[in-house]
Amino acid sequence: MTDSVQLQGVLVALVTPFTADGSAIDVEMLDAQVNRLIAAGVHGLVPGGSTGEFTALTVAERKLLTEACVKAADGRVPVIAGTGALSGAETVELSRHAAEVGASALMVVPPFYDAPSLDEVRSHLAAVREASQLPIVYYNIPSATGVKLSPAEIAGLADIEGVGYLKDTSGDAVGLSELLVAHSGRITAFNGWDTLTFFGLVSGAKGTVWGATNVIPELSMQLWDAVAVRGDLAEGRRLWDKIWPVCNFLESYNYAAAVKTGLELIGHPAGPVRAPFALLDDSARAEFTKILDAAGVL
């Protein structure tokens, strides 16, 4: 696809299903997961992000994941491939590959561990665009990258050809408000912090990149329809009363492990998480079961 693709709505930050021993991606399980989510009405799929344990995948596995997700989606919804990596060269390689196999867009987190400067981030995104010619979603997660940009600096990334979107996982509601109100004409900001989803949608975000949707796809779509489509805030609040405890629980643990535990509890397992992480223990499972039951998911 080209820049004509318009991203909006509920974009699922996908888990990466693994075989029982965690040694390989389970492609059949991924296909089933994608089909379940598309049947629920989600607007897009985001493989290879934090929820997808991208830092625990080899380059070959990351390529396989993108290919398998594109194949499973089969053109029904856009696939926004996560291609951020520790090095610029690896990010460019993954981005070029994603374009070649049919991804609709890219989600790019800046190199982490050693935080690049604003100019270096801009250069990095320009290189990704040149290699892929795909639309880019800038993944803003300063707690993981050490890259903390102001709302104005983030909006300024849109001066780079192809950078039209933002996944905001800063947890900074004030900053997100500024992006949505003061800079809405420059960059399209999506909420990426689970417990701020209702706030983001009410504030005018054109979408959300949402890991909890793996577990609660129907509730996620009901919230989108109530708040973003119909503007029914009373119904939105009623739904959010069910959804917020799920989001709050997920944010209280290793996120990928909590989401995969939730998938087991609702009968759609996605295998283990990779070491050193582990699925949640019996006590946490019991707590999560009560939360999911109260939400009407079980």
C-alpha positions in Angstrom: 0.0 0.0 0.0 1.0 3.6 -0.3 0.3 6.7 1.8 -3.3 6.6 0.5 -4.0 4.2 3.4 -5.9 5.9 6.2 -5.3 4.4 9.6 -7.9 4.8 12.3 -10.0 3.0 14.9 -9.0 0.1 17.1 -5.6 -1.2 16.0 -4.6 -4.3 17.9 -1.1 -4.6 19.4 -0.9 -8.3 18.7 0.7 -11.0 20.9 3.1 -13.3 19.2 1.9 -16.9 19.7 4.6 -19.4 20.4 4.7 -23.2 20.4 4.4 -24.9 23.7 8.1 -24.8 24.4 8.5 -21.2 23.3 11.0 -22.1 20.6 9.1 -21.0 17.5 6.3 -18.8 16.4 3.0 -20.8 16.1 1.8 -19.6 12.7 -1.5 -21.6 12.9 -2.3 -20.0 16.2 -1.5 -16.6 14.8 -3.9 -17.2 11.9 -6.7 -18.1 14.3 -6.0 -15.1 16.5 -6.1 -12.7 13.5 -9.3 -14.2 12.2 -11.0 -14.0 15.6 -10.0 -10.3 15.9 -11.1 -9.4 12.4 -14.4 -11.2 13.0 -14.9 -9.0 16.0 -14.5 -5.9 13.8 -11.1 -4.5 14.6 -9.7 -1.9 12.2 -6.1 -3.0 12.0 -3.3 -5.3 13.3 0.0 -4.3 14.7 2.4 -7.2 15.0 6.0 -7.0 16.3 5.4 -4.4 19.0 6.0 -4.5 22.8 2.9 -6.7 23.3 4.4 -9.0 20.6 7.7 -9.4 22.5 9.7 -8.0 19.6 12.9 -7.8 21.7 12.8 -11.6 22.2 12.5 -12.4 18.5 15.3 -13.0 16.0 15.4 -10.9 12.8 14.2 -14.0 10.9 11.3 -14.5 13.3 10.3 -10.8 13.0 10.2 -11.2 9.2 8.2 -14.4 9.5 5.7 -12.7 11.9 5.1 -9.9 9.5 4.7 -12.2 6.6 2.3 -14.5 8.5 0.2 -11.6 9.7 -0.1 -10.1 6.3 -1.1 -13.5 4.9 -3.7 -14.1 7.6 -5.2 -10.6 7.3 -5.5 -11.2 3.5 -6.2 -7.5 2.8 -9.2 -7.3 5.1 -7.6 -4.8 7.4 -4.3 -3.0 7.3 -1.2 -4.5 8.9 1.1 -2.0 10.6 4.4 -3.9 11.1 6.5 -3.1 14.1 10.1 -2.7 12.8 12.0 -0.7 15.5 15.3 -2.2 16.6 18.5 -1.4 18.4 20.3 -0.4 15.3 19.3 1.7 12.3 20.5 -0.9 9.9 18.2 -3.6 11.4 15.3 -1.2 11.4 15.8 -0.4 7.8 16.2 -4.1 6.9 12.9 -5.0 8.6 11.1 -2.0 7.2 12.2 -2.8 3.6 11.1 -6.4 4.1 7.7 -5.3 5.6 7.1 -3.3 2.4 8.1 -6.1 0.2 5.6 -8.6 1.8 2.6 -6.3 1.8 2.4 -4.4 5.1 0.3 -1.3 5.0 2.4 0.8 7.3 5.2 0.7 9.8 5.3 1.3 13.6 8.8 2.5 14.5 10.2 2.9 18.0 13.5 4.7 18.0 16.7 2.8 18.9 16.6 2.1 22.7 19.3 1.6 25.4 21.3 4.6 24.0 18.8 7.3 23.5 19.2 9.2 20.1 18.8 13.0 19.9 15.9 14.6 18.1 18.0 15.1 15.0 19.1 11.5 15.1 15.5 10.3 15.5 14.5 12.4 12.5 17.4 11.0 10.4 16.4 7.5 11.4 12.8 7.9 10.4 13.8 9.5 7.1 16.0 6.5 6.4 13.2 4.1 7.2 10.9 6.0 4.9 13.4 6.0 2.0 13.9 2.2 2.3 10.2 1.3 2.6 8.1 4.1 1.1 5.4 3.2 3.7 3.5 5.4 6.1 5.1 5.5 9.5 3.6 5.5 13.0 6.1 7.0 15.4 6.0 4.9 18.6 6.5 7.2 21.5 7.4 5.2 24.6 10.0 7.3 26.6 10.0 4.9 29.6 11.5 2.2 27.4 13.6 4.3 25.0 14.8 7.3 27.0 13.7 9.5 24.1 11.4 12.2 25.6 10.1 14.6 23.0 7.8 17.5 23.7 4.4 17.5 21.9 5.7 20.2 19.5 8.8 18.1 18.7 6.6 15.0 18.1 4.3 17.0 15.8 7.4 18.3 14.0 8.2 14.7 13.0 5.4 15.1 10.5 7.7 17.3 8.4 9.5 14.1 7.4 7.8 12.6 4.4 5.6 9.6 5.4 5.5 10.3 9.2 1.8 11.0 9.7 0.9 9.1 12.8 1.8 8.7 16.5 1.3 5.9 18.9 1.5 7.7 22.3 2.6 5.3 25.1 3.9 8.1 27.3 1.1 7.9 29.8 1.1 11.7 29.7 -2.5 12.8 29.4 -1.5 16.4 29.3 0.9 15.9 26.5 -1.6 13.8 24.6 -4.2 16.5 25.0 -1.8 19.0 23.5 -1.1 16.8 20.6 -4.8 16.2 19.9 -5.8 19.9 20.3 -2.8 22.1 19.4 -1.2 19.8 16.8 -4.1 17.8 15.3 -3.5 19.3 11.8 0.1 18.0 11.7 0.2 14.5 13.1 -2.6 11.9 13.8 -2.2 10.8 17.4 -3.4 7.4 18.6 -3.6 6.5 22.2 -1.2 3.7 23.2 -1.6 3.6 27.0 -4.4 1.2 28.0 -5.8 3.1 31.0 -6.0 6.3 29.0 -8.1 4.8 26.2 -11.4 6.4 27.2 -9.7 9.7 27.8 -7.9 9.6 24.4 -11.1 8.7 22.4 -13.2 11.3 24.2 -10.4 13.9 23.5 -10.5 13.2 19.8 -7.9 10.5 19.1 -8.6 9.0 15.7 -7.7 5.6 17.1 -6.0 3.5 19.7 -3.2 0.9 19.4 -4.5 -1.4 22.1 -3.1 -4.6 23.5 -6.1 -5.4 25.7 -8.1 -5.9 22.6 -6.5 -9.3 22.2 -8.5 -10.3 25.3 -11.6 -8.1 25.0 -12.2 -7.5 21.3 -16.0 -7.1 21.5 -15.8 -4.7 24.4 -13.1 -2.7 22.6 -15.3 -2.3 19.5 -18.3 -1.4 21.6 -16.4 1.4 23.3 -15.1 2.7 19.9 -18.6 2.6 18.5 -20.2 4.4 21.5 -17.6 7.1 22.0 -15.9 7.7 18.6 -18.8 6.9 16.2 -22.0 7.8 18.1 -20.6 10.2 20.7 -22.6 8.5 23.4 -20.6 9.3 26.5 -23.0 7.8 28.9 -22.8 4.4 27.2 -19.0 4.9 26.9 -18.7 5.4 30.6 -20.8 2.3 31.3 -18.5 0.2 29.0 -15.4 1.8 30.5 -16.4 0.7 34.0 -16.0 -2.8 32.7 -12.9 -2.3 30.6 -10.8 -0.1 33.0 -10.2 -2.9 35.5 -8.9 -5.1 32.7 -6.5 -2.5 31.5 -5.4 -1.6 35.0 -4.6 -5.2 35.7 -2.6 -5.7 32.5 -0.5 -2.6 33.3 0.3 -4.0 36.8 2.3 -6.9 35.4 4.7 -7.7 32.6 2.3 -6.7 29.8 2.8 -9.5 27.3 2.6 -12.1 30.0 -0.6 -10.6 31.4 -2.2 -10.5 28.0 -1.2 -14.1 27.2 -2.5 -15.2 30.6 -5.8 -13.5 29.8 -6.0 -15.3 26.4 -5.6 -18.6 28.2 -8.4 -17.7 30.6 -10.8 -16.9 27.8 -10.0 -20.1 26.0 -7.8 -18.7 23.2 -4.2 -19.5 24.4 -1.2 -18.0 22.6 1.5 -20.1 24.2 4.2 -19.0 26.7 6.2 -15.8 26.9 9.9 -16.1 26.4 12.3 -16.2 29.3 13.1 -14.6 31.6 9.4 -13.7 31.7 6.6 -16.2 32.6 2.8 -16.3 32.5 1.1 -15.1 35.7 0.9 -17.3 38.8 -2.2 -18.8 40.3 -2.9 -15.9 42.6 -2.8 -13.4 39.8 -4.8 -15.7 37.5 -7.5 -15.9 40.2 -7.6 -12.1 40.4 -7.8 -11.7 36.6 -10.5 -14.3 36.3 -12.7 -12.3 38.7 -12.0 -9.1 36.7 -12.9 -10.8 33.4 -16.0 -12.4 34.8 -17.2 -9.0 36.1 -16.6 -7.6 32.6 -18.8 -10.3 31.1 -16.0 -11.8 29.1 -15.9 -15.3 30.6 
